[in-house]
C-alpha cells in the first residue's frame, strides 16, 4: 500500500507516514510562532516577488527589518528583572531575515537597490546598538 499525507508526500510505511504527518501538523516543542518568525515569513514572500511587479517590496521588507531592530534594541535596554511580555529572542532579527531582505534588494529594479543592499551588509557587520534608533 501507498500512503499519502495532507501535503502529498508518498511513503510505503504506515509508521513513516504517521511520523511525517506529525512533523507536518505539529510544530516542534522548542519552536514558537513569534513576531520575528512572522515578519521573516513576510520578508520571504516579498523576496520572492518579481521586482518589476512589486516595486516597493524591498523597501517594505527593509522597513520591517528596521522596526524589528528598533524593538530589539529597546528590549535589550530593559533590565532583566523587569517583567515584559516578550523575550528578546522573539523580536531579534535572525540572519535568515537579513538574507530575505538582501534577496529583496537583489530582485529590486530600484536605482538605489545596490546602495541599499551594501548598506544593509555593512549594518549586519556592526553590533545592533550602533545602528538601531
N, C-alpha and C positions, 0 to 999 in steps of 0.2 A: 504494500500500500504506500501511497504517497500522501504526505501531509502538507498542507499549506497554512501559513499563518495569515493574520489580517493584512500584512504588507506584501503578501505573495511569495514569501520565501518557502522553497520546497525542500523537504528532507525525507529520508527513508525511516528515520527513527522517531517513534512517538515521544520518547524521552527528550531527544534533541529538540523536537517541535515544542514541547512543553517549556524547556529551558529558554528557547529563543522567544517564545511568546511572553514569558515572564520578563525577559530582558527588554522587550519592546514596550510592554504595557506597564511595568513597574520601574520607576526611576531608582537609581542607586540610593542606598540609605544615606551616604555621605554627600550626595549632590542635592542642592536646594535650588529651587527656582527663585532667583533674586533679581534685584534691579540690574546689576551688571550683566547677568546672563540674558535678560530680556533685551536690554539695549544692544548687546553684542549680536543677537539674532537679527535685530532690526538693521544694524550696520551690515551684517552679512547679506541680507536681502538687497540693500542698496548697492553693495559691492558687486552684485550680480546683474545689476541693471545696465543696459546699454547707455553709455554716456551721452549719446545723441538724443535719446528719448527722455531720460531722467537727468536733465541738465544740472539740477541742483542736488542730486543725490550725494555727491562728495561733500558739499557744504553742510547738508543735513547730518550726515554721519560724523563729520568733524565737530559740528556744534554739539551733538550728543556726547561725543567723547570729552569735549571741553567741560561740559556741565558735570559729567561724572568725575572728572579730575578735580573740579572745584569742590564738589561734595566730599570727595575722598580726602582732599586736603583739609577741609574744615573738620571732618571727622577725626583726622589724626591729631588735631589740636585739643580735642575733648579729653580731659583726664579719664583714665580707665576706670576710676572708681565711680564716676558719674554714670547713671543709668541712661542708656539711649535705646532707641527702638531698633537699631540696626548695627551690625558689625562692620568694621572697615572692609573685610573681605567681601561683603555683599555689594559694595559700591566701587571698590578699586578696579580700574580698568585692567584687563588681562592683556598679555601680549597678542593673543588672537584678536582682541578687539582692535588694537592698533593695526594689526595686519589687515583687517577688514577695511579700515579707513584708508590705509595705504592703497589697497586694491581699488577702492572708490576713486581715489585720485588718479590711479593708473588708467582707469577707463574714462575719466572725465575728458570732455572736449574743451573745457575752460582754458583760457590762455594762461591762467595762473596755476594750473594744476601741478606743474613741475616744481614751482617755488613752494607751493603748499605742501607737497609730499616731502621735499627736502627739509622744510621747516619742522614737519612732524617727526622725521627721522632724527633731526638734531634734538628736538624736545625729548624724544624717547631715551636719549643717552644721558639726560640730566635727572637729578633727583626731583621728585614731584614738587617739593616745596619751592624750588627755584622758578617754576613757571606757572604754577596754579595761582589763580587770582584769589 
